[in-house]
Amino acid sequence: MKQLISLVLATAPLLAFAQEKYVIKGRVGHLNSPAVAHLSYSDNGNLRSDSSSIVDGLFKFSGEIGTVTQGRLIVIRNPDNPNTKVEAIIVYLANGTTLVNTPDSLEHAAVTGTKANEDEQEYLRFIKDNRERHGRDSLFIATHPDSWVSLQLIKNRDIDAPDYSRLNPLFSQLSPSIRNSPTGMQYRKFLDALKAGFNGP
């Protein structure tokens, strides 16, 4: 099954869609050197990373990517100290400027400015209000069909033993714009292969 996931999701080339031009601007209190911010994400199956020094609390990332993509933002307060505090949150690389703002710790950051990231913040509030895990993500997906977060939740389900009968109905609830995105079309190929019973070599 791992061969199926890597074949369809990791190595499948993206089709020719407009590039997402993203900017991520952050403020974490008044941190200064040697504090550093790191951004990591997957671009067409390849792991990418970038780093930015933090000066008076400020850092910035910018670039282009083939489609809206989930990334991981990390702040390391003192890279030279193995016991230093490391903070991490999920961010989405998407067209426009995303603002990450906190007076103290990255875990308390407000993330605004782009729909995908505001949806992620809404999802975090949603799971706090719905502590019963069973059916929680399915409810969010059903009520947020036009959200990249919903697509990511589906991709994260049943990774070790994906079940077409559970995943396909969830994917079918998504809006056409999400299903027909490069990431959505790659996932559609994954579901088609899963339905066909691909077991790998």
C-alpha positions as CSV (number, residue, x, y, z in Angstrom):
1,M,0.0,0.0,0.0
2,K,2.9,2.3,0.6
3,Q,3.9,1.8,-3.0
4,L,0.5,3.0,-4.1
5,I,0.6,6.1,-2.0
6,S,4.2,7.0,-3.2
7,L,3.3,6.2,-6.8
8,V,0.2,8.3,-7.1
9,L,0.7,11.1,-4.5
10,A,4.4,11.7,-4.4
11,T,5.8,11.2,-7.9
12,A,2.8,12.1,-10.1
13,P,3.7,15.3,-11.9
14,L,1.5,18.4,-11.4
15,L,-0.4,19.6,-14.4
16,A,0.1,23.1,-15.8
17,F,-1.8,25.3,-13.4
18,A,-1.1,28.8,-12.4
19,Q,1.6,29.1,-9.7
20,E,0.6,30.1,-6.2
21,K,2.7,33.1,-5.2
22,Y,2.8,33.1,-1.5
23,V,4.2,35.5,1.2
24,I,4.4,34.6,4.9
25,K,5.1,37.4,7.2
26,G,5.6,36.7,10.9
27,R,6.1,38.4,14.2
28,V,7.0,36.5,17.4
29,G,7.3,39.0,20.2
30,H,10.6,40.7,20.0
31,L,12.8,37.7,19.4
32,N,16.2,38.4,17.9
33,S,19.3,36.5,16.7
34,P,20.1,33.6,17.1
35,A,16.4,32.8,16.8
36,V,15.4,31.5,13.4
37,A,12.3,30.5,11.6
38,H,12.1,27.4,9.3
39,L,9.4,26.6,6.7
40,S,9.2,23.1,5.3
41,Y,6.7,21.7,2.7
42,S,6.3,19.1,-0.1
43,D,6.5,20.4,-3.7
44,N,5.4,17.7,-6.2
45,G,6.7,15.0,-3.9
46,N,10.0,16.7,-3.1
47,L,10.6,18.0,0.4
48,R,11.5,21.7,0.4
49,S,12.7,23.9,3.2
50,D,13.6,27.5,3.8
51,S,14.9,29.5,6.7
52,S,14.7,33.2,7.9
53,S,16.5,35.0,10.6
54,I,14.3,36.7,13.2
55,V,15.0,40.3,13.8
56,D,13.0,42.2,16.4
57,G,10.5,39.4,16.2
58,L,10.0,39.7,12.4
59,F,10.6,37.1,9.7
60,K,9.4,36.5,6.1
61,F,9.1,33.8,3.5
62,S,8.1,34.1,-0.1
63,G,8.1,32.1,-3.3
64,E,6.0,30.1,-5.8
65,I,4.4,26.7,-5.7
66,G,2.2,24.7,-8.1
67,T,-0.8,24.5,-5.9
68,V,-2.0,25.5,-2.4
69,T,0.2,23.3,-0.1
70,Q,0.3,22.6,3.6
71,G,3.6,23.4,5.3
72,R,5.2,23.4,8.7
73,L,6.5,26.6,10.3
74,I,9.0,26.2,13.1
75,V,10.6,28.8,15.3
76,I,13.8,27.8,17.1
77,R,14.8,30.2,19.8
78,N,18.5,29.2,20.1
79,P,19.7,26.7,17.4
80,D,23.0,26.3,19.2
81,N,21.4,25.0,22.4
82,P,20.1,21.4,22.1
83,N,17.6,22.1,24.9
84,T,16.2,25.2,23.3
85,K,12.5,25.7,22.9
86,V,11.1,24.7,19.5
87,E,7.7,25.8,18.4
88,A,5.7,24.6,15.4
89,I,2.4,25.2,13.6
90,I,0.7,24.3,10.4
91,V,0.5,27.0,7.6
92,Y,-0.7,26.8,4.1
93,L,1.3,28.2,1.2
94,A,-1.3,30.1,-0.9
95,N,-1.7,33.1,-3.1
96,G,-1.4,36.3,-1.2
97,T,0.1,37.3,2.1
98,T,-0.3,35.2,5.2
99,L,0.3,37.0,8.6
100,V,1.5,35.0,11.6
101,N,1.4,37.2,14.7
102,T,2.0,36.4,18.4
103,P,3.2,38.4,21.3
104,D,5.1,35.4,22.8
105,S,5.0,31.9,21.5
106,L,4.2,30.5,18.0
107,E,1.6,28.2,19.5
108,H,-0.5,31.2,20.4
109,A,-0.2,32.8,17.0
110,A,-3.1,34.2,15.0
111,V,-2.8,33.3,11.4
112,T,-4.7,35.4,9.0
113,G,-4.7,36.9,5.4
114,T,-5.4,33.9,3.2
115,K,-8.5,31.6,3.1
116,A,-6.6,28.3,3.5
117,N,-4.9,29.6,6.7
118,E,-8.1,31.1,8.1
119,D,-9.8,27.8,7.5
120,E,-7.1,26.0,9.4
121,Q,-7.6,28.4,12.3
122,E,-11.4,27.7,12.1
123,Y,-10.6,23.9,12.1
124,L,-8.5,24.3,15.3
125,R,-11.4,26.1,17.0
126,F,-13.8,23.5,15.7
127,I,-11.8,20.6,17.3
128,K,-11.6,22.5,20.6
129,D,-15.4,22.8,20.6
130,N,-15.9,19.2,19.5
131,R,-13.7,17.1,21.8
132,E,-15.4,13.9,20.9
133,R,-13.1,12.7,18.1
134,H,-15.5,10.2,16.4
135,G,-17.0,11.8,13.3
136,R,-15.5,15.2,14.0
137,D,-13.4,15.5,10.9
138,S,-16.2,14.1,8.7
139,L,-18.5,16.8,10.0
140,F,-15.9,19.6,9.3
141,I,-15.4,18.2,5.7
142,A,-19.2,18.2,5.1
143,T,-19.6,21.7,6.3
144,H,-16.5,23.1,4.6
145,P,-16.5,21.5,1.1
146,D,-14.5,24.4,-0.4
147,S,-11.7,24.2,2.0
148,W,-8.1,23.0,1.4
149,V,-8.2,21.9,5.0
150,S,-11.0,19.5,4.2
151,L,-8.9,17.9,1.4
152,Q,-5.9,17.6,3.7
153,L,-8.1,15.9,6.4
154,I,-9.2,13.3,3.8
155,K,-5.6,12.7,2.7
156,N,-4.5,12.2,6.3
157,R,-7.2,9.5,6.9
158,D,-6.5,5.8,7.0
159,I,-2.9,6.3,5.7
160,D,-1.8,2.8,6.8
161,A,-4.9,1.0,5.5
162,P,-6.8,3.3,3.1
163,D,-10.4,2.2,2.4
164,Y,-12.0,3.4,-0.8
165,S,-15.5,3.0,0.6
166,R,-14.8,5.5,3.3
167,L,-12.5,7.9,1.5
168,N,-14.4,8.3,-1.8
169,P,-17.7,9.6,-0.3
170,L,-15.7,12.2,1.7
171,F,-13.8,13.3,-1.4
172,S,-17.0,13.5,-3.4
173,Q,-18.4,16.1,-1.0
174,L,-15.6,18.6,-1.9
175,S,-16.3,21.5,-4.2
176,P,-15.3,21.1,-7.9
177,S,-12.6,23.7,-7.5
178,I,-10.9,21.6,-4.8
179,R,-11.5,18.3,-6.5
180,N,-10.1,19.7,-9.8
181,S,-7.0,21.3,-8.3
182,P,-3.7,19.6,-9.0
183,T,-3.7,18.1,-5.5
184,G,-7.3,17.0,-5.8
185,M,-6.7,15.4,-9.2
186,Q,-3.6,13.6,-7.8
187,Y,-5.8,12.3,-5.0
188,R,-8.5,11.3,-7.5
189,K,-5.9,9.1,-9.2
190,F,-5.0,7.6,-5.8
191,L,-8.7,6.7,-5.2
192,D,-9.0,5.2,-8.7
193,A,-6.0,3.1,-8.1
194,L,-7.3,2.1,-4.7
195,K,-10.6,1.1,-6.2
196,A,-8.8,-1.0,-8.8
197,G,-7.1,-2.9,-6.0
198,F,-3.5,-1.9,-6.7
199,N,-1.3,-3.8,-4.3
200,G,2.1,-2.8,-5.6
201,P,4.9,-5.0,-6.8
